[in-house]
Amino acid sequence: MGIWFNRHAISQCARSLIAVCSELHFGARSFCNNLNNGIALKDKKLVRSGRNLIDMFSLHVLLQQCARRRCLLIGKGCHALAIHLGLAADTITCNILINLYTKCGMNDCAHHVFDAMPFKSIVSWNTMIAGYTCNGDDLQALKLFSKMHQEGTQMSEFTLSSTLSACAAKFATIECKQLHTIAMKLALDSNSFVGTAVLDVYAKCNMINDACLVFEKISEKTAVTWSTFFAGLVQNGLHEDALRLFQSSQREGVQLTEFTLSAILSTCASLALMTEGMQLHAVIFKYGFHGNLFVASSLVDVYARCGQIEEAYLIFADMKHKNVVLWNAMINSFTRHGNFWEAMILFEKMQQAKISPNEVTYLSTLSMCAHAGLVEEGRCYFSLLISDQIVEPNVLHYSCMVDVLGRSGKTDEALELIQLMPFEPTASMWGSLLGSCRKYRNVGLARLAAEELFKLEPENGGNHALLSDVYAASGSWEDAVLARKYMNDSGAKKDMGSSWINTKGKAHIFGREQKEELFV
């Protein structure tokens, strides 16, 4: 995309700057006056400006204001003026322009400026890599870092942290390990920025043991470091460890953030810890986080999972401003408690409030229709999703729709949807269809679904057991016995079930042959 202007365009942009600078609350009246006085029409109305009349520092400040406020049009005008003044090769000006364009989502323009620079400072590389990462172009960020490394440019902690963020988005484990090695060579592995970024990647890639080692090595742990580690433990299902660590961090006086509270509330929700959830609610009020939308969403989830749907709705209703996350939390809570009509009404109110549904909203509504047996409503929501110009349907939405059709006995239609969808069928889809075949005794389709499951999950004995149940439900006892025998001969195993109970402040988990104390 071209960003260079002819002189007529420069003239127009320069004049427009005079009119709009005041809108940015930019205290540069002298800059505007000098700019106005410096413009003169000479030689066939071409713009000429006295370089000495315009303060370069003021131009830089105005560009920074444009970047801060995402004012792309005015920023382009400043860029045109910088070119006219001969600042196109100035390193500081180019760095500010790269920052402007990346913050406005114009990576192509930023890269054009970056490529044209005769000298690139470390700030130039960092700004361009960070711009790619922030705009979701993680592959380009990794490529640019590789080029920087090949050219022998010295890197800083900000270079590594931005590149590691790109690795986290791509779940690039190998690249992360390589960057971690570079950080250790540069003695930056204990730096809070770099260490937190490495920790985040390892946690997202399910390498939680490596994440723990990195966390312990960080000398100065910031609030971001703690919240990242809490979130990593929760994402990896280590809820008890997250709760223990949170209690320890509070004894050490670690600063609370909305991200930390959201992560720990997720732990309370997953374990249905009502007492701890209420204690955290009190802490949230004490430190003034009760107005935070993400904390409120987590609180709604805690109370709903603990059976307190009325309390969950009171928190939801008490929030003056609601975002899509909070709406989703309440819709999902109603669905979990079987309040299907309330969930549907809330979906309508959400649209009336001009809040556009996202992927999670459609998943909640389709799941609701599956459990409530609302086939026509499910078709309606699915059609609404397909026609949505913003939300792209994914494999989870199709899986939910297959479940909607299968649970209502429309197994053949569910199979047709699986065959026509633009994704490869997943094990959850075939498992849902197999379960529906057991209820409606569709043996032929059950065999087809089971064969696909055996290919996708050869070691999952539960699929063999489910097929055996289908045969038993239809009276085919010989086939049921054979299915069980095949499960034993193949070495496939069923996952052992477990339950847990909270007694006298201690949580215990009970398996078939085990009892484990989790935390005090």
C-alpha positions as semicolon CSV with decimal commas, in nm:
position;residue;x (nm);y (nm);z (nm)
1;M;0,000;0,000;0,000
2;G;0,150;0,331;-0,102
3;I;0,176;0,609;0,152
4;W;0,371;0,868;-0,042
5;F;0,200;1,186;-0,156
6;N;0,245;1,429;-0,442
7;R;0,294;1,796;-0,361
8;H;-0,070;1,887;-0,413
9;A;-0,169;1,623;-0,156
10;I;0,096;1,758;0,082
11;S;-0,053;2,105;0,051
12;Q;-0,402;1,980;0,133
13;C;-0,283;1,770;0,428
14;A;-0,075;2,052;0,570
15;R;-0,368;2,294;0,554
16;S;-0,605;2,042;0,712
17;L;-0,365;1,998;1,005
18;I;-0,421;2,360;1,106
19;A;-0,795;2,300;1,142
20;V;-0,776;1,974;1,334
21;C;-0,481;2,014;1,572
22;S;-0,704;2,184;1,829
23;E;-0,939;1,881;1,828
24;L;-0,658;1,668;1,972
25;H;-0,623;1,906;2,270
26;F;-0,269;1,948;2,151
27;G;-0,109;2,252;2,305
28;A;0,084;2,360;1,997
29;R;-0,080;2,684;1,892
30;S;0,261;2,827;1,802
31;F;0,324;2,521;1,586
32;C;-0,001;2,579;1,396
33;N;0,076;2,950;1,355
34;N;0,426;2,881;1,229
35;L;0,291;2,617;0,996
36;N;0,031;2,859;0,859
37;N;0,286;3,137;0,814
38;G;0,540;2,902;0,657
39;I;0,313;2,788;0,374
40;A;0,349;2,996;0,062
41;L;0,227;2,933;-0,290
42;K;0,503;2,968;-0,544
43;D;0,605;2,813;-0,875
44;K;0,273;2,689;-1,013
45;K;0,104;2,666;-0,673
46;L;0,351;2,413;-0,535
47;V;0,386;2,418;-0,159
48;R;0,704;2,560;-0,008
49;S;0,767;2,580;0,364
50;G;1,050;2,734;0,557
51;R;1,214;2,453;0,751
52;N;1,315;2,685;1,028
53;L;0,957;2,800;1,086
54;I;0,835;2,454;1,189
55;D;0,946;2,295;1,515
56;M;1,038;1,930;1,451
57;F;0,978;1,848;1,817
58;S;0,619;1,976;1,791
59;L;0,566;1,760;1,484
60;H;0,686;1,456;1,677
61;V;0,452;1,534;1,966
62;L;0,159;1,570;1,728
63;L;0,244;1,234;1,566
64;Q;0,254;1,074;1,910
65;Q;-0,086;1,222;1,990
66;C;-0,221;1,079;1,665
67;A;-0,083;0,735;1,756
68;R;-0,234;0,756;2,104
69;R;-0,576;0,853;1,970
70;R;-0,559;0,633;1,658
71;C;-0,605;0,938;1,432
72;L;-0,486;0,786;1,105
73;L;-0,597;1,066;0,869
74;I;-0,426;1,342;1,068
75;G;-0,123;1,118;1,114
76;K;-0,094;1,075;0,738
77;G;-0,108;1,451;0,704
78;C;0,183;1,480;0,947
79;H;0,367;1,212;0,751
80;A;0,321;1,414;0,433
81;L;0,454;1,721;0,608
82;A;0,755;1,525;0,741
83;I;0,836;1,415;0,384
84;H;0,805;1,773;0,260
85;L;1,044;1,889;0,532
86;G;1,300;1,624;0,440
87;L;1,247;1,414;0,754
88;A;1,164;1,091;0,570
89;A;1,505;0,946;0,656
90;D;1,516;1,073;1,015
91;T;1,532;0,773;1,250
92;I;1,326;0,923;1,533
93;T;1,055;1,047;1,295
94;C;1,037;0,706;1,126
95;N;1,012;0,527;1,461
96;I;0,717;0,745;1,559
97;L;0,553;0,686;1,220
98;I;0,594;0,309;1,255
99;N;0,430;0,331;1,597
100;L;0,145;0,537;1,451
101;Y;0,073;0,299;1,163
102;T;0,093;-0,020;1,370
103;K;-0,141;0,120;1,634
104;C;-0,386;0,209;1,358
105;G;-0,360;-0,147;1,220
106;M;-0,171;-0,039;0,907
107;N;0,115;-0,290;0,913
108;D;0,186;-0,248;0,540
109;C;0,241;0,125;0,579
110;A;0,457;0,070;0,886
111;H;0,668;-0,187;0,701
112;H;0,707;0,053;0,406
113;V;0,849;0,317;0,642
114;F;1,068;0,056;0,813
115;D;1,216;-0,074;0,486
116;A;1,297;0,277;0,363
117;M;1,497;0,368;0,673
118;P;1,869;0,409;0,597
119;F;1,953;0,336;0,962
120;K;1,742;0,121;1,194
121;S;1,786;0,157;1,568
122;I;1,690;-0,104;1,825
123;V;1,372;0,100;1,882
124;S;1,284;0,062;1,512
125;W;1,310;-0,318;1,528
126;N;1,124;-0,339;1,860
127;T;0,839;-0,114;1,743
128;M;0,792;-0,308;1,420
129;I;0,800;-0,650;1,591
130;A;0,561;-0,531;1,864
131;G;0,330;-0,387;1,595
132;Y;0,310;-0,720;1,415
133;T;0,242;-0,902;1,742
134;C;-0,029;-0,660;1,859
135;N;-0,207;-0,680;1,522
136;G;-0,207;-1,061;1,521
137;D;0,053;-1,100;1,247
138;D;0,264;-1,331;1,460
139;L;0,439;-1,507;1,172
140;Q;0,574;-1,179;1,036
141;A;0,694;-1,087;1,385
142;L;0,891;-1,411;1,407
143;K;1,035;-1,361;1,056
144;L;1,142;-1,005;1,137
145;F;1,309;-1,121;1,459
146;S;1,494;-1,389;1,263
147;K;1,616;-1,126;1,015
148;M;1,724;-0,902;1,302
149;H;1,917;-1,188;1,459
150;Q;2,087;-1,275;1,127
151;E;2,199;-0,914;1,081
152;G;2,361;-0,922;1,424
153;T;2,155;-0,637;1,566
154;Q;2,177;-0,621;1,944
155;M;1,844;-0,705;2,104
156;S;1,688;-0,592;2,430
157;E;1,440;-0,738;2,678
158;F;1,157;-0,567;2,485
159;T;1,265;-0,740;2,163
160;L;1,252;-1,081;2,328
161;S;0,927;-1,020;2,517
162;S;0,745;-0,903;2,201
163;T;0,871;-1,200;1,999
164;L;0,781;-1,440;2,279
165;S;0,427;-1,299;2,276
166;A;0,409;-1,395;1,909
167;C;0,525;-1,746;2,003
168;A;0,250;-1,769;2,265
169;A;-0,015;-1,677;2,007
170;K;0,117;-1,945;1,768
171;F;0,189;-2,203;2,043
172;A;0,540;-2,216;1,894
173;T;0,717;-2,431;2,152
174;I;1,040;-2,488;1,957
175;E;1,084;-2,118;1,877
176;C;1,013;-2,033;2,241
177;K;1,288;-2,266;2,362
178;Q;1,529;-2,109;2,115
179;L;1,439;-1,761;2,239
180;H;1,473;-1,878;2,597
181;T;1,826;-1,998;2,513
182;I;1,910;-1,658;2,360
183;A;1,775;-1,487;2,673
184;M;2,000;-1,702;2,893
185;K;2,302;-1,620;2,675
186;L;2,225;-1,250;2,713
187;A;2,159;-1,291;3,087
188;L;1,803;-1,168;3,036
189;D;1,620;-1,485;3,145
190;S;1,567;-1,348;3,498
191;N;1,435;-1,016;3,363
192;S;1,071;-0,968;3,463
193;F;0,954;-0,880;3,108
194;V;1,134;-1,170;2,939
195;G;1,069;-1,419;3,218
196;T;0,697;-1,340;3,223
197;A;0,676;-1,380;2,844
198;V;0,858;-1,719;2,855
199;L;0,634;-1,827;3,142
200;D;0,325;-1,735;2,940
201;V;0,435;-1,938;2,637
202;Y;0,522;-2,248;2,839
203;A;0,191;-2,232;3,027
204;K;-0,011;-2,196;2,706
205;C;0,178;-2,488;2,549
206;N;0,093;-2,714;2,848
207;M;0,456;-2,714;2,966
208;I;0,361;-2,613;3,316
209;N;0,667;-2,770;3,484
210;D;0,897;-2,556;3,270
211;A;0,676;-2,256;3,350
212;C;0,722;-2,323;3,724
213;L;1,101;-2,329;3,685
214;V;1,095;-2,000;3,495
215;F;0,868;-1,843;3,759
216;E;1,102;-1,942;4,042
217;K;1,403;-1,794;3,859
218;I;1,251;-1,447;3,805
219;S;1,419;-1,228;4,063
220;E;1,170;-0,941;4,067
221;K;0,817;-1,071;4,018
222;T;0,571;-0,804;3,909
223;A;0,193;-0,814;3,943
224;V;0,183;-0,919;3,575
225;T;0,418;-1,210;3,649
226;W;0,196;-1,336;3,931
227;S;-0,127;-1,300;3,734
228;T;0,029;-1,475;3,431
229;F;0,138;-1,766;3,646
230;F;-0,202;-1,791;3,815
231;A;-0,371;-1,795;3,475
232;G;-0,126;-2,063;3,353
233;L;-0,201;-2,291;3,647
234;V;-0,575;-2,251;3,593
235;Q;-0,545;-2,315;3,218
236;N;-0,360;-2,638;3,293
237;G;-0,624;-2,753;3,540
238;L;-0,406;-2,708;3,849
239;H;-0,674;-2,526;4,043
240;E;-0,563;-2,640;4,387
241;D;-0,205;-2,526;4,323
242;A;-0,332;-2,189;4,200
243;L;-0,537;-2,142;4,517
244;R;-0,247;-2,238;4,743
245;L;-0,013;-2,002;4,559
246;F;-0,268;-1,720;4,579
247;Q;-0,296;-1,762;4,954
248;S;0,083;-1,757;4,980
249;S;0,110;-1,446;4,760
250;Q;-0,137;-1,257;4,977
251;R;0,067;-1,335;5,288
252;E;0,365;-1,184;5,104
253;G;0,167;-0,872;5,019
254;V;0,160;-0,920;4,640
255;Q;-0,047;-0,653;4,464
256;L;-0,392;-0,762;4,350
257;T;-0,502;-0,705;3,991
258;E;-0,824;-0,776;3,805
259;F;-0,643;-1,051;3,611
260;T;-0,528;-1,224;3,929
261;L;-0,877;-1,209;4,079
262;S;-1,037;-1,341;3,759
263;A;-0,798;-1,637;3,751
264;I;-0,855;-1,729;4,117
265;L;-1,230;-1,687;4,081
266;S;-1,213;-1,934;3,792
267;T;-1,049;-2,178;4,033
268;C;-1,330;-2,130;4,285
269;A;-1,585;-2,180;4,009
270;S;-1,419;-2,500;3,881
271;L;-1,408;-2,652;4,231
272;A;-1,744;-2,502;4,337
273;L;-1,581;-2,343;4,643
274;M;-1,863;-2,129;4,777
275;T;-1,687;-2,013;5,096
276;E;-1,367;-1,908;4,920
277;G;-1,573;-1,741;4,647
278;M;-1,761;-1,531;4,903
279;Q;-1,435;-1,436;5,074
280;L;-1,292;-1,322;4,740
281;H;-1,613;-1,125;4,678
282;A;-1,547;-0,936;5,001
283;V;-1,185;-0,873;4,896
284;I;-1,308;-0,744;4,560
285;F;-1,534;-0,490;4,733
286;K;-1,259;-0,394;4,976
287;Y;-1,011;-0,309;4,700
288;G;-1,264;-0,154;4,462
289;F;-1,268;-0,415;4,186
290;H;-1,646;-0,471;4,198
291;G;-1,698;-0,240;3,900
292;N;-1,457;-0,431;3,676
293;L;-1,647;-0,618;3,403
294;F;-1,415;-0,918;3,387
295;V;-1,410;-0,963;3,764
296;A;-1,790;-0,935;3,770
297;S;-1,815;-1,200;3,495
298;S;-1,599;-1,436;3,700
299;L;-1,811;-1,371;4,010
300;V;-2,128;-1,453;3,816
301;D;-1,968;-1,783;3,713
302;V;-1,865;-1,866;4,071
303;Y;-2,211;-1,813;4,221
304;A;-2,381;-1,995;3,934
305;R;-2,155;-2,300;3,964
306;C;-2,215;-2,303;4,339
307;G;-2,592;-2,316;4,285
308;Q;-2,659;-1,952;4,374
309;I;-2,819;-1,837;4,047
310;E;-3,009;-1,555;4,220
311;E;-2,685;-1,408;4,358
312;A;-2,527;-1,442;4,015
313;Y;-2,812;-1,247;3,855
314;L;-2,793;-0,973;4,123
315;I;-2,427;-0,915;4,036
316;F;-2,514;-0,909;3,665
317;A;-2,804;-0,667;3,712
318;D;-2,601;-0,439;3,939
319;M;-2,348;-0,362;3,663
320;K;-2,443;-0,040;3,485
321;H;-2,230;-0,113;3,180
322;K;-2,218;-0,468;3,048
323;N;-1,986;-0,612;2,783
324;V;-2,029;-0,931;2,582
325;V;-1,827;-1,134;2,835
326;L;-2,068;-1,048;3,117
327;W;-2,373;-1,122;2,902
328;N;-2,221;-1,457;2,804
329;A;-2,149;-1,545;3,166
330;M;-2,511;-1,485;3,266
331;I;-2,659;-1,666;2,964
332;N;-2,432;-1,964;3,032
333;S;-2,531;-1,959;3,400
334;F;-2,902;-1,973;3,318
335;T;-2,833;-2,259;3,076
336;R;-2,639;-2,455;3,338
337;H;-2,931;-2,426;3,582
338;G;-3,192;-2,528;3,328
339;N;-3,345;-2,179;3,305
340;F;-3,365;-2,204;2,928
341;W;-3,635;-1,945;2,867
342;E;-3,454;-1,692;3,085
343;A;-3,141;-1,753;2,878
344;M;-3,332;-1,697;2,554
345;I;-3,488;-1,376;2,688
346;L;-3,143;-1,256;2,796
347;F;-3,012;-1,322;2,444
348;E;-3,286;-1,099;2,306
349;K;-3,212;-0,826;2,562
350;M;-2,845;-0,846;2,470
351;Q;-2,926;-0,769;2,109
352;Q;-3,161;-0,489;2,214
353;A;-2,872;-0,338;2,411
354;K;-2,673;-0,326;2,084
355;I;-2,422;-0,586;2,209
356;S;-2,324;-0,814;1,922
357;P;-2,302;-1,185;2,011
358;N;-1,967;-1,357;1,967
359;E;-1,855;-1,720;1,926
360;V;-1,912;-1,797;2,295
361;T;-2,265;-1,653;2,288
362;Y;-2,367;-1,882;2,002
363;L;-2,204;-2,182;2,174
364;S;-2,405;-2,116;2,491
365;T;-2,735;-2,078;2,307
366;L;-2,681;-2,389;2,092
367;S;-2,579;-2,591;2,397
368;M;-2,893;-2,467;2,572
369;C;-3,109;-2,583;2,281
370;A;-2,941;-2,926;2,284
371;H;-3,009;-2,986;2,654
372;A;-3,362;-2,842;2,640
373;G;-3,461;-3,031;2,326
374;L;-3,543;-2,705;2,144
375;V;-3,476;-2,814;1,786
376;E;-3,644;-2,529;1,601
377;E;-3,488;-2,268;1,827
378;G;-3,152;-2,436;1,769
379;R;-3,202;-2,413;1,392
380;C;-3,287;-2,045;1,432
381;Y;-2,972;-1,967;1,632
382;F;-2,758;-2,168;1,391
383;S;-2,904;-1,983;1,093
384;L;-2,839;-1,655;1,274
385;L;-2,477;-1,761;1,321
386;I;-2,434;-1,859;0,955
387;S;-2,570;-1,520;0,842
388;D;-2,359;-1,324;1,094
389;Q;-2,117;-1,095;0,910
390;I;-1,868;-1,078;1,199
391;V;-1,865;-1,419;1,371
392;E;-1,724;-1,713;1,176
393;P;-1,883;-2,049;1,268
394;N;-1,623;-2,298;1,390
395;V;-1,614;-2,671;1,449
396;L;-1,753;-2,632;1,804
397;H;-2,068;-2,464;1,672
398;Y;-2,124;-2,749;1,427
399;S;-2,061;-2,999;1,708
400;C;-2,330;-2,830;1,918
401;M;-2,575;-2,834;1,627
402;V;-2,508;-3,206;1,572
403;D;-2,589;-3,255;1,940
404;V;-2,912;-3,053;1,903
405;L;-3,029;-3,275;1,617
406;G;-2,906;-3,602;1,769
407;R;-3,066;-3,552;2,110
408;S;-3,403;-3,484;1,944
409;G;-3,389;-3,808;1,743
410;K;-3,293;-3,651;1,409
411;T;-2,981;-3,867;1,380
412;D;-2,988;-3,893;1,001
413;E;-3,003;-3,515;0,970
414;A;-2,716;-3,489;1,216
415;L;-2,509;-3,724;0,999
416;E;-2,590;-3,515;0,692
417;L;-2,469;-3,201;0,872
418;I;-2,142;-3,377;0,963
419;Q;-2,087;-3,479;0,601
420;L;-2,162;-3,132;0,460
421;M;-1,979;-2,911;0,710
422;P;-1,652;-2,741;0,602
423;F;-1,452;-2,907;0,883
424;E;-1,317;-3,252;0,956
425;P;-1,549;-3,431;1,202
426;T;-1,416;-3,449;1,557
427;A;-1,438;-3,728;1,813
428;S;-1,692;-3,527;2,016
429;M;-1,927;-3,513;1,715
430;W;-1,916;-3,889;1,653
431;G;-1,944;-3,951;2,028
432;S;-2,253;-3,732;2,048
433;L;-2,406;-3,912;1,752
434;L;-2,325;-4,253;1,903
435;G;-2,489;-4,153;2,230
436;S;-2,801;-4,041;2,043
437;C;-2,809;-4,373;1,858
438;R;-2,821;-4,555;2,192
439;K;-3,126;-4,356;2,298
440;Y;-3,309;-4,397;1,967
441;R;-3,172;-4,749;1,889
442;N;-3,026;-4,666;1,550
443;V;-2,783;-4,960;1,528
444;G;-2,666;-4,902;1,169
445;L;-2,565;-4,542;1,229
446;A;-2,414;-4,639;1,565
447;R;-2,175;-4,879;1,388
448;L;-2,068;-4,602;1,148
449;A;-2,009;-4,355;1,430
450;A;-1,821;-4,615;1,635
451;E;-1,590;-4,702;1,344
452;E;-1,496;-4,336;1,307
453;L;-1,437;-4,308;1,681
454;F;-1,212;-4,616;1,682
455;K;-0,995;-4,445;1,418
456;L;-0,976;-4,115;1,606
457;E;-0,945;-4,257;1,960
458;P;-0,813;-4,614;1,939
459;E;-0,723;-4,626;2,310
460;N;-1,054;-4,492;2,442
461;G;-1,243;-4,787;2,583
462;G;-1,547;-4,573;2,655
463;N;-1,639;-4,579;2,285
464;H;-1,648;-4,962;2,285
465;A;-1,859;-4,959;2,600
466;L;-2,100;-4,709;2,444
467;L;-2,138;-4,924;2,130
468;S;-2,202;-5,224;2,354
469;D;-2,479;-5,026;2,528
470;V;-2,638;-4,946;2,189
471;Y;-2,649;-5,318;2,106
472;A;-2,789;-5,400;2,449
473;A;-3,060;-5,132;2,420
474;S;-3,171;-5,280;2,087
475;G;-3,169;-5,637;2,220
476;S;-2,858;-5,752;2,030
477;W;-2,694;-5,919;2,330
478;E;-2,442;-6,121;2,132
479;D;-2,310;-5,808;1,962
480;A;-2,300;-5,633;2,299
481;V;-2,080;-5,909;2,444
482;L;-1,854;-5,904;2,137
483;A;-1,809;-5,527;2,166
484;R;-1,701;-5,565;2,530
485;K;-1,468;-5,852;2,437
486;Y;-1,310;-5,646;2,158
487;M;-1,248;-5,365;2,407
488;N;-1,061;-5,602;2,640
489;D;-0,863;-5,763;2,357
490;S;-0,758;-5,432;2,202
491;G;-0,617;-5,300;2,529
492;A;-0,843;-4,994;2,523
493;K;-0,928;-4,861;2,868
494;K;-1,205;-4,654;3,015
495;D;-1,114;-4,345;3,216
496;M;-1,168;-4,407;3,585
497;G;-1,434;-4,185;3,738
498;S;-1,378;-3,979;4,050
499;S;-1,566;-3,757;4,293
500;W;-1,461;-3,497;4,546
501;I;-1,599;-3,358;4,868
502;N;-1,514;-3,060;5,089
503;T;-1,519;-3,143;5,462
504;K;-1,399;-2,928;5,751
505;G;-1,200;-2,696;5,527
506;K;-1,031;-2,981;5,340
507;A;-1,110;-3,093;4,987
508;H;-1,071;-3,463;4,903
509;I;-1,091;-3,642;4,570
510;F;-1,211;-4,002;4,561
511;G;-1,136;-4,244;4,279
512;R;-1,211;-4,610;4,246
513;E;-0,903;-4,710;4,445
514;Q;-0,771;-4,380;4,573
515;K;-0,834;-4,097;4,814
516;E;-0,620;-3,786;4,784
517;E;-0,616;-3,475;4,999
518;L;-0,590;-3,170;4,775
519;F;-0,549;-2,866;4,994
520;V;-0,618;-2,720;5,334
